[in-house]
Each structure stands twice: as structure tokens, then as C-alpha cells.
């Protein structure tokens, strides 16, 4: 029985059948790998778009942060100058602020 099975597998028809099965399995393997590759390429493209958007957002955020730091520095300078000016005023025993001071403080923006 083993001899007849071995004889059938080594015959021309058996070899053709084995080649067909191996070819089918190999084709299935190649098709699977192709589908996986296309999926990964699509995911890679989406990630590149996301990275580009994230880099643009980071650059915009950095520019806004720089502008805010400059504004903060300017306002701190104006406030420090105003504080020094108030300290230099003579002590009159009452509030040192005038209407001009209130308008000046409101103008700090």
C-alpha cells in the first residue's frame, strides 16, 4: 500500500498534482503578501500626511508662542517703567493714581 502511494506520487500525474498544489499555495502566499504590502503602503501614506500636519501645527504653535513671549516681555517692560515712575512720585499721604494713570493702565495691551 505504501509502495502504491509512493508510486502514485512519483508518477507524472502525481508530480503534476503536487506542482499544482504547491503552485496554488505559493500563489496564495504571494497574494496575501501583496495585500499586506498595499495595506502598509496606505497606512504609511496616511502617517506621512499626519506627520506633515503635525509639523505644520507645531511650527504655527511655536510662532504664536514666540509672539506671546515678545508681547509678555514688552508689557513687563512697560509695567516695570510705570512701577518705577509711581515709586518716584512724592508721598502725599493719599492715593498716588490719577485719571491719566487709569487710562495708561487700560492702554496696556
C-alpha positions as CSV (number, residue, x, y, z in Angstrom):
1,X,0.0,0.0,0.0
2,X,2.8,2.4,0.8
3,X,4.6,1.4,-2.3
4,X,1.5,2.1,-4.4
5,X,1.0,5.5,-2.7
6,X,4.7,6.3,-3.3
7,X,4.4,5.1,-6.9
8,X,1.3,7.4,-7.4
9,X,3.1,10.4,-6.0
10,X,6.2,9.9,-8.2
11,X,4.3,9.2,-11.4
12,X,3.8,12.1,-13.9
13,X,0.2,12.7,-12.8
14,X,1.3,12.7,-9.1
15,X,4.1,15.1,-9.8
16,X,1.7,17.4,-11.7
17,X,-0.8,17.3,-8.9
18,X,2.0,18.1,-6.3
19,X,3.2,21.0,-8.6
20,X,-0.4,22.3,-8.8
21,X,-0.9,22.2,-5.1
22,X,2.5,23.9,-4.4
23,X,1.8,26.5,-7.1
24,X,-1.6,27.2,-5.6
25,X,-0.2,27.6,-2.1
26,X,2.6,29.8,-3.3
27,X,0.2,32.0,-5.3
28,X,-2.0,32.3,-2.2
29,X,1.1,33.3,-0.2
30,X,2.2,35.9,-2.7
31,X,-1.3,37.4,-2.9
32,X,-1.5,37.6,0.9
33,X,1.9,39.4,1.0
34,X,0.7,41.8,-1.8
35,X,-2.4,42.7,0.1
36,X,-0.4,43.2,3.3
37,X,2.1,45.4,1.4
38,X,-0.7,47.5,-0.1
39,X,-2.3,48.0,3.4
40,X,1.1,49.0,4.8
41,X,1.7,51.4,2.0
42,X,-1.7,53.0,2.6
43,X,-1.0,53.3,6.3
44,X,2.4,54.8,5.6
45,X,0.9,57.4,3.3
46,X,-1.7,58.3,6.0
47,X,1.0,58.6,8.6
48,X,3.1,60.8,6.4
49,X,0.1,63.2,5.9
50,X,-0.5,63.2,9.7
51,X,3.2,63.9,10.3
52,X,3.1,66.8,7.9
53,X,0.0,68.3,9.5
54,X,1.6,67.8,13.0
55,X,4.8,69.6,11.9
56,X,2.8,72.5,10.4
57,X,0.8,72.8,13.6
58,X,4.0,72.7,15.7
59,X,5.6,75.4,13.6
60,X,2.4,77.6,13.9
61,X,2.3,77.0,17.7
62,X,6.0,77.9,18.0
63,X,5.4,81.1,16.0
64,X,2.4,82.0,18.3
65,X,4.4,81.2,21.4
66,X,7.3,83.5,20.2
67,X,4.8,86.3,19.6
68,X,3.3,85.8,23.0
69,X,6.8,85.8,24.6
70,X,7.6,89.1,22.9
71,X,4.3,90.6,24.0
72,X,4.9,89.5,27.5
73,X,8.4,91.0,27.5
74,X,7.1,94.3,26.1
75,X,4.2,94.5,28.6
76,X,6.5,93.6,31.5
77,X,8.9,96.4,30.4
78,X,6.0,98.9,30.3
79,X,4.7,97.8,33.6
80,X,8.2,98.0,35.2
81,X,8.7,101.5,33.8
82,X,5.3,102.5,35.2
83,X,6.1,101.0,38.6
84,X,9.4,102.9,38.8
85,X,7.5,106.1,37.8
86,X,5.0,105.6,40.6
87,X,7.7,104.9,43.1
88,X,9.4,108.1,42.2
89,X,6.3,110.2,42.9
90,X,6.3,112.1,46.2
91,X,4.4,110.6,49.1
92,X,1.4,112.9,49.5
93,X,-0.4,110.7,52.1
94,X,-3.2,109.8,49.7
95,X,-3.6,107.7,46.5
96,X,-1.0,108.5,44.0
97,X,-3.1,107.4,41.0
98,X,-4.6,109.9,38.7
99,X,-7.1,109.7,35.9
100,X,-4.1,109.6,33.5
101,X,-2.8,106.6,35.4
102,X,-6.0,104.7,35.0
103,X,-6.1,105.5,31.2
104,X,-2.5,104.4,30.9
105,X,-3.2,101.1,32.7
106,X,-6.2,100.4,30.5
107,X,-4.0,101.1,27.5
108,X,-1.6,98.3,28.3
109,X,-2.4,95.6,25.8
